[in-house]
Amino acid sequence: MNTRFTPAKLSAAIVTLSLMSAPLYTVADEHTEAAENLNEIQQSAEDRPAIEEKSYDTQQVAQELNETQEEAEQETEQAAAEIEQETEQAAAEVEQETEEATAELEQETEQAAAEFEEETEEAAAETEQETEQAAAELDNEEGIVEGETVAENEELTADEEIAAASAEEDEELSGPMEDVQESAAVIQQMQADADMKQVLDQAKAILVVPDYAVGALIVGASGGEGVLLKKQDSGEWSNPVFYDIGGISAGLQAGAAAGSIAMILMSDNALDTFREDTNFGFTADAGFSIINWSERARAEIGMGTDAVVWTDTEGLFGELAVGVTGVSPDEEEIAEYYNKEAEPNEILAGNVENPHEQMLQQALKEQ
């Protein structure tokens, strides 16, 4: 057998071997890759506990981080709540202090306004009083000049001279404001007597005739203007009511000088007569118990006394109790003083506004 290879045979053999060895290389590569994958799997299995441990540590850190974040959020909320509470408390305190300061300022403002108004009213009252006094002095001077002119141009009898003097005196005392001022002076004079002050403290009212202008000063002679003041519960005197006094019923001594007369009304019955009646007489004959103010009669003043008669002129009264007749409200003087018509009962009840009330009270205090 001829075993000699020819070049052609050799090439064919090489090709054949190549074809036969190609699958072997492929199998070997796959085996190598599988071995590597196995090694990786084994390595991964060996590393798994460490990975799991690291994963647990990561979870724990994350949990702690969450807890820390929650605590921080809670502290932040608590701090915010405290700040809000402190802010509200501070705002409330500021608001309260502001209200208190506002209230104090308002009170001080009202007090200052009241003081200013009172000072303004007092100044206005003083100005009005001075104006009225100046006007009265001017009227008095004009009356004197007129009287002198009459005396120079006419021959007057003694009675006419007395009448002229009385007319001048009436003119000088004209006007309700002067009547009130002079009546206030009489009341102050009476209060200077401790015994009389006790009587005035118990009085229901007082009728003052500040200047009883008489002619011959005989019983029944015509009189003057009267001012009635009622005693209030507070102890002060009420607004005045003006009366025309027709005459004195008894008790005047002939030749006595004219002066101030006051009747202190001690009973409700006496006061009601002046409040409700018109053109009446307040005398013993009318059923009233009247006592003249004297050393002897002071002890006789009791619960049944309706009136006590006082005068500032010594010897003006006799032994007989004095009364007044022809008493009626002076509507003209009432209207002039209050700037409108008014009833005595309404005035004494305090239902009529007195534009000169401050002047009246001031006159009562300062005389």
C-alpha positions in Angstrom: 0.0 0.0 0.0 1.3 3.2 -1.0 1.2 5.7 1.9 3.0 8.5 0.4 1.3 11.8 0.6 1.2 14.0 -2.3 0.8 17.7 -1.9 -2.8 17.4 -2.9 -3.6 14.8 -0.4 -1.8 16.7 2.3 -3.9 19.8 1.6 -7.0 17.8 1.7 -6.0 16.3 4.9 -5.3 19.7 6.5 -8.7 21.0 5.4 -10.3 17.9 6.8 -8.5 18.3 10.1 -9.5 22.0 10.2 -13.1 21.2 9.8 -12.9 18.5 12.4 -11.2 20.7 15.0 -13.5 23.8 14.7 -16.3 22.3 16.9 -13.7 21.3 19.4 -12.6 24.9 19.8 -16.1 26.1 20.2 -16.9 23.6 22.9 -13.7 24.5 24.7 -14.7 28.2 24.6 -18.1 27.6 26.0 -16.7 25.4 28.7 -14.3 28.2 29.7 -17.1 30.8 29.8 -19.2 28.5 31.9 -16.4 28.0 34.3 -15.9 31.8 34.6 -19.7 32.3 35.2 -19.6 29.6 37.9 -16.6 31.3 39.6 -18.5 34.6 39.6 -21.6 33.0 41.0 -19.5 31.4 43.7 -17.8 34.7 44.4 -21.2 36.4 44.5 -22.5 33.8 47.0 -19.4 34.4 49.1 -19.9 38.2 49.0 -23.7 38.0 49.8 -23.5 38.1 53.6 -21.3 41.2 53.4 -23.8 42.8 51.0 -26.7 41.9 53.2 -24.9 43.3 56.2 -24.2 46.5 54.3 -27.8 46.7 53.2 -29.0 46.3 56.9 -26.6 49.0 57.9 -27.9 51.2 55.2 -31.5 50.6 56.3 -30.6 51.4 59.9 -28.9 54.6 58.9 -31.9 55.5 56.9 -34.2 54.8 59.8 -32.1 56.8 62.2 -32.0 59.6 59.6 -35.8 59.5 59.4 -36.1 59.6 63.2 -33.7 62.5 63.4 -35.7 64.3 60.7 -38.9 63.7 62.6 -37.5 64.9 65.9 -36.2 68.0 64.1 -39.6 68.6 62.5 -41.3 68.1 65.9 -38.9 70.5 67.6 -39.4 73.0 64.8 -43.2 72.8 65.2 -42.9 73.1 69.0 -40.6 76.2 68.7 -42.9 77.7 66.1 -45.9 77.1 68.5 -44.0 78.7 71.4 -43.0 81.7 69.3 -46.6 82.1 68.1 -47.9 81.9 71.7 -45.4 84.4 72.9 -46.2 86.7 70.0 -49.9 86.5 70.7 -49.3 87.2 74.4 -47.1 90.1 73.6 -49.7 91.5 71.2 -52.4 91.1 73.8 -50.3 93.0 76.4 -49.5 95.7 73.9 -53.2 96.0 73.0 -54.2 96.1 76.7 -51.6 98.8 77.4 -52.8 100.7 74.4 -56.4 100.6 75.6 -55.4 101.7 79.1 -53.3 104.5 77.7 -56.2 105.5 75.4 -58.7 105.4 78.3 -56.5 107.5 80.5 -55.9 110.0 77.7 -59.6 110.2 77.0 -60.4 110.7 80.7 -57.8 113.4 81.0 -59.2 115.1 77.8 -62.7 115.0 79.2 -61.6 116.3 82.5 -59.6 119.1 80.9 -62.6 119.9 78.7 -64.9 120.0 81.7 -62.5 122.3 83.6 -62.2 124.6 80.6 -66.0 124.7 80.2 -66.5 125.4 83.9 -63.9 128.2 83.8 -65.5 129.6 80.6 -68.9 129.6 82.3 -67.6 131.2 85.4 -65.8 133.9 83.3 -69.0 134.5 81.3 -71.1 134.7 84.5 -68.6 137.2 86.0 -68.7 139.2 82.8 -72.5 139.2 82.7 -72.7 140.1 86.4 -70.2 143.0 85.9 -72.2 144.2 82.8 -75.5 144.1 84.7 -73.9 145.9 87.7 -72.5 148.6 85.4 -75.9 148.9 83.7 -77.6 149.2 87.1 -75.1 151.9 88.2 -75.8 153.7 84.9 -79.5 153.5 85.4 -79.1 154.7 89.0 -77.1 157.7 87.8 -79.7 158.5 85.2 -82.4 158.2 87.8 -80.5 160.5 90.2 -80.1 163.1 87.4 -83.7 162.8 86.5 -84.7 163.2 90.1 -82.5 166.2 90.5 -84.0 167.7 87.4 -87.5 167.2 88.7 -86.6 168.7 92.0 -85.1 171.7 90.3 -88.0 172.3 88.0 -91.0 171.6 90.2 -92.0 172.4 93.7 -92.6 169.0 95.4 -94.6 168.5 98.5 -93.1 166.3 101.3 -95.2 163.3 100.2 -94.1 163.8 96.5 -90.5 163.9 97.6 -90.9 160.6 99.5 -92.6 159.1 96.4 -89.8 160.3 94.1 -87.2 158.8 96.4 -89.1 155.5 96.5 -89.3 155.6 92.7 -85.6 156.0 92.4 -85.0 153.2 94.9 -87.4 150.9 92.9 -85.5 151.8 89.7 -82.2 151.0 91.3 -83.5 147.6 92.5 -85.3 146.8 89.2 -84.4 143.5 87.5 -84.6 139.9 88.7 -80.8 139.5 88.7 -80.3 142.2 91.4 -83.2 140.8 93.4 -81.4 137.4 93.4 -78.0 138.8 94.3 -79.5 140.9 97.2 -81.5 137.9 98.4 -78.4 135.8 98.4 -76.7 138.4 100.5 -79.6 138.4 103.0 -79.4 134.6 103.3 -75.6 134.7 103.9 -76.2 137.4 106.6 -78.8 135.1 108.3 -76.5 132.1 108.1 -73.8 134.0 110.0 -76.1 133.7 113.1 -75.6 130.2 114.5 -79.1 130.0 115.9 -80.7 131.2 112.7 -78.5 128.8 110.7 -80.1 125.9 112.7 -83.5 127.2 111.7 -82.5 127.5 108.0 -81.2 123.9 108.1 -84.7 122.8 109.0 -86.5 125.1 106.7 -88.6 124.0 103.7 -88.1 127.3 101.9 -87.4 131.0 102.4 -89.1 134.1 101.0 -86.7 137.1 101.0 -87.8 140.7 100.4 -84.3 142.2 100.1 -85.4 145.8 100.3 -88.9 146.4 101.7 -89.6 149.9 100.2 -92.4 151.6 102.3 -93.8 155.1 102.3 -95.1 156.1 105.7 -94.2 152.7 107.2 -97.6 152.0 108.5 -99.6 148.8 108.8 -100.7 147.8 105.3 -98.1 149.9 103.5 -97.2 148.6 100.0 -94.1 146.6 99.8 -91.7 145.2 97.2 -90.3 142.2 95.3 -89.9 138.9 97.0 -87.7 136.0 96.0 -88.6 132.4 97.1 -85.9 129.7 97.3 -86.8 126.1 98.2 -84.4 124.0 100.3 -83.3 121.0 98.3 -82.5 117.5 99.7 -78.8 118.2 99.0 -78.9 121.2 101.3 -78.6 123.8 98.5 -81.2 126.3 97.5 -83.4 125.9 94.4 -83.9 128.2 91.5 -85.7 131.4 92.5 -89.4 132.3 92.0 -90.2 136.0 92.0 -93.3 137.4 93.8 -95.0 140.8 94.1 -95.6 141.6 97.8 -98.6 143.8 98.3 -98.1 144.8 101.9 -97.3 143.8 105.5 -100.4 143.0 107.4 -99.2 143.9 110.9 -96.3 144.5 113.1 -94.4 147.5 111.5 -93.5 150.2 113.9 -94.3 153.8 112.7 -91.1 155.7 111.9 -89.0 152.6 111.5 -86.5 152.4 108.7 -87.1 150.1 105.7 -84.9 147.0 105.6 -84.7 143.4 104.5 -87.4 140.9 105.5 -87.3 137.2 105.3 -90.0 134.6 106.0 -88.6 131.1 106.7 -91.2 128.6 105.7 -91.1 125.7 108.2 -94.0 123.5 107.0 -95.1 121.8 103.8 -98.4 123.6 104.1 -96.7 126.9 104.0 -94.6 126.0 101.0 -97.6 124.5 99.1 -99.4 127.9 99.5 -96.5 129.6 97.6 -96.2 126.8 95.0 -99.9 126.5 94.1 -101.8 129.7 95.1 -102.0 133.1 93.4 -102.9 136.5 95.0 -103.0 135.2 98.5 -102.3 136.3 102.0 -99.8 134.6 104.3 -101.0 135.8 107.7 -102.2 134.5 111.0 -105.8 135.4 110.0 -105.4 132.9 107.1 -104.7 130.1 109.6 -100.9 130.1 109.6 -98.7 130.0 112.7 -96.2 132.8 112.3 -93.5 133.8 114.8 -91.3 136.9 114.7 -87.6 136.2 115.2 -86.6 137.5 118.6 -84.7 136.4 121.7 -87.9 135.6 123.4 -89.6 133.8 120.5 -86.7 131.5 119.6 -87.7 128.9 122.2 -91.3 129.0 120.9 -90.4 127.6 117.5 -91.9 124.1 117.3 -93.4 121.5 115.0 -96.6 123.6 114.6 -94.8 126.7 113.3 -95.5 127.5 109.7 -93.1 130.5 109.3 -90.5 132.5 111.2 -90.2 136.2 110.2 -86.7 137.8 110.3 -85.5 141.3 109.6 -82.1 143.0 109.6 -83.5 146.3 110.9 -83.8 146.6 114.7 -87.2 147.9 115.8 -88.9 147.2 112.5 -91.4 144.8 114.0 -93.8 145.3 116.9 -95.3 142.6 119.1 -97.8 141.4 116.5 -96.8 138.6 114.2 -96.0 139.9 110.8 -97.7 138.5 107.7 -97.7 139.4 104.0 -100.7 140.1 101.8 -101.4 140.5 98.2 -98.8 137.9 97.3 -98.7 136.8 93.6 -96.1 135.5 91.2 -94.3 138.2 89.3 -94.8 136.8 85.8 -92.7 139.5 84.1 -89.7 139.0 86.3 -90.0 135.2 86.0 -90.1 135.5 82.2 -87.2 138.0 82.2 -85.0 135.8 84.4 -85.7 132.4 82.7 -86.2 133.9 79.2 -89.7 132.3 79.1 -92.9 131.9 81.0 -92.8 129.4 83.8 -95.0 128.3 86.8 -93.7 128.5 90.3 -94.3 124.8 91.0 -92.3 123.8 87.9 -89.4 126.1 88.9 -89.2 124.8 92.5 -89.4 121.2 91.2 -86.3 121.8 89.1 -88.1 121.3 85.8 -87.1 124.8 84.4 -83.6 125.4 83.2 -81.9 128.4 84.9 -79.5 130.3 82.6 -78.1 132.1 85.7 -77.9 129.1 88.0 -74.1 129.2 88.3 -74.3 132.9 89.2 -76.9 132.2 91.8 -74.9 129.4 93.5 -71.8 131.5 93.3 -73.5 134.5 94.9 -74.8 132.2 97.7 -71.3 130.9 98.4 -69.3 134.2 98.1 -71.5 136.6 99.9 
